[in-house]
Amino acid sequence: MRSSPNKQRGLTFISLVFLLGLIAFFALLVLKIAPIYLNNSKVKNALAAVESSVDITSKTRSEILTSLEKRFDMNYVEYVAKDDIKIVAQPGYVKVDIEYERVEPIMGNLSVLVEFHEGFEVGGK
C-alpha cells in the first residue's frame, strides 16, 4: 500500500545526521571562540582602569606599562605580550595601543584567527 507524497513528513536519517553535524560544528566553534572574546573584554577593562587612573598624563611609559601588566596579572589576561603593547607617554599626553591576534585550532588543519586592536588616548599633543 502506497501512501501519497502529501502525507509523508519528517526527516530522513541522512538529513538528521547532517543537521546534527551542523549544530555540533557551530557549537564547537562557539566553545572555541567565546574564551578569546572573554579575554579581550578583560583587556578592555584593564585599559579602562588605567585610563581612568589619577594623573595618567604625568606618569612615565614604564609606570603605565607596570600598571597595565599588574592589571593583566590580576585579571588572568592571556595572549597579550609586551611586544603587543605600544605606549607613547609625553608630559600631558598618553597614548596606549594594544594590537594582538589569536589563532585557535578547531580541528585538524582548520583554525580560526581573531585580531584585536584596543587602546586609548588621553591629553593633548
N, CA, C and O of each residue as an XYZ file, in Angstrom:
500
protein
N       0.839     -1.169      0.000
C       0.000      0.000      0.000
C       0.887      1.236      0.000
O       1.742      1.403      0.870
N       0.682      2.060     -0.944
C       1.496      3.262     -1.075
C       0.725      4.456     -0.528
O      -0.477      4.610     -0.747
N       1.450      5.275      0.177
C       0.811      6.495      0.666
C       1.171      7.630     -0.270
O       2.204      7.598     -0.939
N       0.336      8.603     -0.309
C       0.583      9.725     -1.215
C       1.694     10.613     -0.660
O       1.899     10.653      0.553
N       2.412     11.323     -1.527
C       3.523     12.169     -1.068
C       3.088     13.281     -0.113
O       3.916     13.771      0.655
N       1.830     13.691     -0.134
C       1.382     14.761      0.759
C       1.412     14.314      2.219
O       1.593     15.143      3.110
N       1.238     13.034      2.475
C       1.157     12.545      3.848
C       2.510     12.158      4.428
O       2.604     11.886      5.625
N       3.553     12.125      3.614
C       4.875     11.766      4.113
C       5.530     13.016      4.695
O       5.688     14.030      4.015
N       5.906     12.920      5.965
C       6.513     14.056      6.649
C       7.702     13.576      7.461
O       7.841     12.388      7.752
N       8.569     14.539      7.827
C       9.690     14.202      8.686
C      11.009     14.218      7.949
O      11.079     14.444      6.740
N      12.060     13.967      8.728
C      13.411     13.983      8.188
C      13.878     12.568      7.896
O      13.505     11.624      8.592
N      14.686     12.430      6.875
C      15.331     11.150      6.647
C      16.518     11.050      7.599
O      16.925     12.044      8.200
N      17.061      9.864      7.731
C      18.189      9.673      8.637
C      19.395     10.496      8.196
O      20.094     11.067      9.032
N      19.639     10.559      6.920
C      20.790     11.312      6.407
C      20.630     12.800      6.688
O      21.590     13.453      7.098
N      19.451     13.341      6.479
C      19.241     14.767      6.750
C      19.319     15.050      8.252
O      19.769     16.126      8.646
N      18.899     14.125      9.083
C      19.009     14.289     10.532
C      20.480     14.296     10.968
O      20.879     15.119     11.792
N      21.274     13.390     10.421
C      22.704     13.348     10.742
C      23.390     14.627     10.265
O      24.226     15.177     10.981
N      23.057     15.102      9.086
C      23.622     16.345      8.566
C      23.258     17.521      9.462
O      24.118     18.345      9.772
N      22.014     17.612      9.878
C      21.563     18.695     10.740
C      22.261     18.652     12.098
O      22.687     19.694     12.596
N      22.386     17.480     12.703
C      23.070     17.351     13.986
C      24.565     17.674     13.849
O      25.151     18.270     14.752
N      25.180     17.287     12.733
C      26.580     17.615     12.490
C      26.788     19.107     12.355
O      27.771     19.643     12.866
N      25.886     19.780     11.678
C      25.969     21.228     11.518
C      25.824     21.944     12.864
O      26.560     22.886     13.155
N      24.888     21.497     13.664
C      24.692     22.077     15.000
C      25.926     21.832     15.869
O      26.350     22.728     16.599
N      26.509     20.633     15.799
C      27.701     20.314     16.589
C      28.893     21.168     16.154
O      29.681     21.601     16.995
N      29.033     21.415     14.851
C      30.137     22.237     14.359
C      30.036     23.656     14.890
O      31.030     24.213     15.355
N      28.850     24.250     14.827
C      28.696     25.617     15.312
C      28.819     25.702     16.832
O      29.298     26.707     17.358
N      28.394     24.665     17.535
C      28.592     24.641     18.992
C      30.079     24.572     19.331
O      30.534     25.237     20.261
N      30.840     23.770     18.581
C      32.286     23.695     18.784
C      32.940     25.035     18.486
O      33.841     25.466     19.206
N      32.494     25.684     17.438
C      33.035     26.992     17.075
C      32.800     28.013     18.185
O      33.705     28.775     18.525
N      31.613     28.034     18.744
C      31.294     28.961     19.835
C      32.126     28.637     21.073
O      32.610     29.546     21.748
N      32.295     27.359     21.373
C      33.076     26.969     22.552
C      34.562     27.304     22.397
O      35.252     27.517     23.395
N      35.054     27.354     21.178
C      36.457     27.706     20.950
C      36.675     29.214     20.904
O      37.722     29.693     21.340
N      35.709     29.975     20.383
C      35.884     31.408     20.180
C      35.457     32.234     21.402
O      36.039     33.289     21.653
N      34.482     31.791     22.148
C      33.973     32.563     23.284
C      35.063     32.924     24.303
O      35.089     34.068     24.756
N      35.967     32.002     24.688
C      37.017     32.393     25.643
C      37.955     33.475     25.114
O      38.492     34.260     25.896
N      38.158     33.527     23.806
C      39.017     34.559     23.228
C      38.382     35.930     23.422
O      39.070     36.891     23.765
N      37.076     36.021     23.205
C      36.389     37.298     23.388
C      36.248     37.670     24.863
O      36.245     38.853     25.202
N      36.133     36.678     25.739
C      36.129     36.969     27.178
C      37.481     37.539     27.610
O      37.544     38.454     28.431
N      38.551     36.992     27.054
C      39.885     37.523     27.338
C      40.003     38.960     26.844
O      40.595     39.798     27.524
N      39.450     39.255     25.672
C      39.500     40.612     25.146
C      38.712     41.583     26.024
O      39.102     42.742     26.165
N      37.620     41.130     26.608
C      36.879     42.022     27.497
C      37.690     42.334     28.756
O      37.564     43.423     29.315
N      38.525     41.385     29.209
C      39.418     41.656     30.340
C      40.475     42.691     29.963
O      40.838     43.541     30.776
N      40.969     42.614     28.718
C      41.939     43.600     28.237
C      41.298     44.985     28.208
O      41.915     45.965     28.626
N      40.061     45.068     27.716
C      39.350     46.350     27.672
C      39.151     46.919     29.074
O      39.330     48.117     29.295
N      38.783     46.060     30.017
C      38.575     46.515     31.396
C      39.879     47.031     32.010
O      39.870     48.044     32.709
N      40.992     46.350     31.759
C      42.281     46.800     32.280
C      42.673     48.135     31.661
O      43.191     49.011     32.353
N      42.432     48.296     30.369
C      42.735     49.569     29.706
C      41.874     50.699     30.263
O      42.362     51.807     30.487
N      40.605     50.419     30.482
C      39.710     51.440     31.034
C      40.139     51.843     32.438
O      40.051     53.016     32.800
N      40.600     50.882     33.228
C      41.057     51.190     34.585
C      42.324     52.041     34.561
O      42.470     52.969     35.356
N      43.234     51.722     33.648
C      44.463     52.518     33.542
C      44.135     53.913     33.023
O      44.708     54.900     33.485
N      43.228     53.998     32.080
C      42.846     55.299     31.514
C      42.210     56.201     32.566
O      42.437     57.411     32.567
N      41.423     55.622     33.453
C      40.734     56.430     34.450
C      41.549     56.633     35.727
O      41.068     57.250     36.677
N      42.773     56.118     35.753
C      43.591     56.310     36.959
C      43.994     57.778     37.101
O      44.019     58.536     36.131
N      44.304     58.144     38.325
C      44.617     59.533     38.649
C      45.969     59.922     38.038
O      46.931     59.157     38.103
N      46.027     61.091     37.461
C      47.257     61.652     36.894
C      47.935     60.730     35.882
O      49.155     60.568     35.909
N      47.164     60.137     35.006
C      47.736     59.248     33.994
C      48.669     60.006     33.063
O      49.648     59.440     32.576
N      48.383     61.271     32.810
C      49.207     62.049     31.877
C      50.565     62.428     32.451
O      51.454     62.847     31.710
N      50.736     62.285     33.756
C      52.022     62.630     34.367
C      52.901     61.405     34.595
O      54.031     61.542     35.065
N      52.412     60.221     34.276
C      53.191     59.002     34.501
C      54.122     58.733     33.329
O      53.886     59.181     32.206
N      55.181     57.992     33.617
C      56.133     57.628     32.570
C      55.652     56.361     31.854
O      54.709     55.695     32.282
N      56.330     56.061     30.763
C      55.977     54.882     29.977
C      56.097     53.613     30.810
O      55.217     52.754     30.758
N      57.172     53.487     31.576
C      57.383     52.273     32.375
C      56.349     52.150     33.500
O      55.933     51.039     33.829
N      55.932     53.264     34.088
C      54.901     53.214     35.132
C      53.565     52.760     34.555
O      52.847     51.983     35.185
N      53.231     53.240     33.367
C      51.981     52.845     32.725
C      52.027     51.363     32.358
O      51.053     50.639     32.562
N      53.158     50.917     31.819
C      53.316     49.511     31.451
C      53.226     48.609     32.678
O      52.594     47.554     32.627
N      53.851     49.015     33.772
C      53.792     48.229     35.011
C      52.364     48.149     35.540
O      51.911     47.087     35.965
N      51.665     49.270     35.511
C      50.276     49.283     35.969
C      49.401     48.382     35.101
O      48.547     47.658     35.612
N      49.613     48.429     33.810
C      48.841     47.597     32.889
C      49.147     46.119     33.101
O      48.231     45.296     33.113
N      50.409     45.774     33.266
C      50.784     44.372     33.491
C      50.230     43.843     34.807
O      49.822     42.684     34.880
N      50.210     44.673     35.848
C      49.624     44.249     37.121
C      48.138     43.941     36.962
O      47.634     42.956     37.501
N      47.456     44.787     36.224
C      46.024     44.551     35.987
C      45.807     43.309     35.131
O      44.837     42.579     35.337
N      46.691     43.063     34.183
C      46.599     41.842     33.380
C      46.802     40.610     34.260
O      46.103     39.609     34.101
N      47.758     40.680     35.187
C      48.002     39.551     36.090
C      46.813     39.306     37.022
O      46.441     38.159     37.269
N      46.221     40.382     37.535
C      45.073     40.229     38.441
C      43.870     39.626     37.729
O      43.119     38.855     38.326
N      43.680     39.969     36.462
C      42.514     39.504     35.709
C      42.784     38.257     34.879
O      41.916     37.820     34.123
N      43.975     37.678     35.007
C      44.368     36.480     34.260
C      44.231     36.672     32.748
O      43.659     35.829     32.056
N      44.756     37.780     32.251
C      44.728     38.053     30.816
C      45.809     37.216     30.143
O      46.955     37.172     30.591
N      45.417     36.553     29.059
C      46.351     35.734     28.290
C      46.503     36.314     26.889
O      45.737     37.183     26.473
N      47.487     35.825     26.187
C      47.701     36.106     24.754
C      48.237     37.502     24.458
O      48.470     37.806     23.288
N      48.444     38.359     25.438
C      48.974     39.696     25.182
C      50.415     39.731     25.681
O      50.676     39.552     26.870
N      51.347     39.962     24.759
C      52.768     40.031     25.108
C      53.195     41.488     25.234
O      52.470     42.398     24.831
N      54.377     41.695     25.798
C      54.893     43.057     25.936
C      55.076     43.722     24.577
O      54.891     44.932     24.445
N      55.437     42.942     23.575
C      55.643     43.482     22.231
C      54.349     43.978     21.598
O      54.388     44.784     20.669
N      53.200     43.509     22.088
C      51.905     43.915     21.534
C      51.440     45.268     22.074
O      50.502     45.859     21.538
N      52.090     45.758     23.129
C      51.676     46.994     23.781
C      52.585     48.133     23.324
O      53.807     48.060     23.454
N      51.977     49.169     22.796
C      52.734     50.357     22.374
C      52.241     51.552     23.186
O      51.054     51.878     23.186
N      53.184     52.197     23.880
C      52.842     53.312     24.756
C      53.645     54.539     24.342
O      54.867     54.482     24.204
N      52.935     55.650     24.147
C      53.568     56.943     23.914
C      53.196     57.809     25.114
O      52.027     58.140     25.315
N      54.207     58.173     25.911
C      53.955     58.972     27.116
C      54.812     60.227     27.061
O      56.039     60.158     27.129
N      54.157     61.365     26.938
C      54.812     62.667     26.967
C      54.121     63.484     28.047
O      53.009     63.144     28.451
N      54.744     64.541     28.520
C      54.081     65.361     29.543
C      52.731     65.895     29.027
O      52.680     66.635     28.045
N      51.667     65.514     29.694
C      50.336     65.972     29.323
C      49.656     65.142     28.246
O      48.550     65.481     27.824
N      50.289     64.059     27.785
C      49.707     63.244     26.701
C      50.127     61.789     26.868
O      51.301     61.490     27.087
N      49.141     60.881     26.761
C      49.413     59.442     26.823
C      48.578     58.743     25.764
O      47.380     58.992     25.633
N      49.221     57.876     25.020
C      48.518     57.042     24.042
C      48.975     55.598     24.233
O      50.169     55.300     24.199
N      48.005     54.710     24.434
C      48.295     53.290     24.625
C      47.538     52.513     23.554
O      46.326     52.670     23.402
N      48.256     51.680     22.818
C      47.655     50.811     21.803
C      48.065     49.375     22.081
O      49.236     49.082     22.322
N      47.095     48.498     22.044
C      47.362     47.067     22.181
C      46.796     46.397     20.937
O      45.597     46.464     20.665
N      47.667     45.761     20.204
C      47.260     45.070     18.982
C      47.796     43.646     19.051
O      49.007     43.425     19.055
N      46.878     42.681     19.106
C      47.291     41.286     19.203
C      46.326     40.413     18.433
O      45.223     40.832     18.082
N      46.759     39.196     18.179
C      45.915     38.239     17.470
C      46.029     36.886     18.142
O      46.995     36.594     18.847
N      45.031     36.082     17.907
C      44.991     34.746     18.492
C      44.543     33.769     17.415
O      43.531     33.989     16.750
N      45.289     32.703     17.249
C      44.937     31.623     16.331
C      44.523     30.440     17.190
O      45.310     29.930     17.989
N      43.291     30.013     17.018
C      42.755     28.899     17.811
C      42.471     27.726     16.880
O      41.644     27.846     15.976
N      43.148     26.588     17.087
C      42.852     25.417     16.251
C      41.460     24.863     16.572
O      41.082     24.733     17.736
N      40.722     24.547     15.531
C      39.377     23.991     15.715
C      39.435     22.468     15.651
O      39.118     21.786     16.625
N      39.836     21.947     14.513
C      40.029     20.503     14.356
C      40.906     20.263     13.138
O      40.761     20.931     12.114
N      41.799     19.323     13.253
C      42.686     19.017     12.138
C      43.491     20.236     11.734
O      44.168     20.846     12.561
N      43.417     20.591     10.456
C      44.138     21.772      9.983
C      43.238     22.992      9.863
O      43.604     23.967      9.206
N      42.081     22.953     10.479
C      41.141     24.075     10.477
C      41.366     24.922     11.727
O      41.270     24.431     12.851
N      41.665     26.203     11.511
C      41.906     27.129     12.619
C      41.127     28.412     12.379
O      40.704     28.705     11.261
N      40.947     29.175     13.461
C      40.288     30.466     13.357
C      41.267     31.535     13.863
O      41.935     31.346     14.880
N      41.342     32.655     13.139
C      42.210     33.769     13.505
C      41.339     34.928     13.947
O      40.422     35.337     13.235
N      41.635     35.462     15.145
C      40.894     36.599     15.674
C      41.905     37.696     15.967
O      42.878     37.467     16.685
N      41.683     38.895     15.415
C      42.580     40.029     15.616
C      41.883     41.092     16.444
O      40.697     41.366     16.257
N      42.642     41.697     17.373
C      42.091     42.736     18.229
C      42.986     43.962     18.194
O      44.209     43.853     18.103
N      42.362     45.125     18.266
C      43.080     46.392     18.377
C      42.326     47.234     19.398
O      41.203     47.670     19.149
N      42.944     47.455     20.531
C      42.346     48.234     21.615
C      43.315     49.348     22.001
O      44.518     49.244     21.763
N      42.786     50.407     22.594
C      43.664     51.467     23.053
C      42.890     52.691     23.520
O      41.661     52.747     23.464
N      43.660     53.663     23.980
C      43.064     54.941     24.392
C      44.092     56.045     24.218
O      45.289     55.801     24.065
N      43.583     57.258     24.248
C      44.407     58.451     24.100
C      43.896     59.486     25.093
O      42.705     59.794     25.115
N      44.794     60.022     25.915
C      44.424     60.993     26.941
C      45.338     62.200     26.824
O      46.545     62.065     26.624
N      44.751     63.376     26.950
C      45.542     64.610     26.911
C      45.650     65.154     25.510
O      45.105     64.590     24.561
N      46.358     66.252     25.392
C      46.569     66.875     24.090
C      48.024     66.778     23.694
O      48.909     66.749     24.548
N      48.266     66.730     22.411
C      49.640     66.596     21.925
C      50.375     67.835     22.147
O      51.554     67.923     21.805
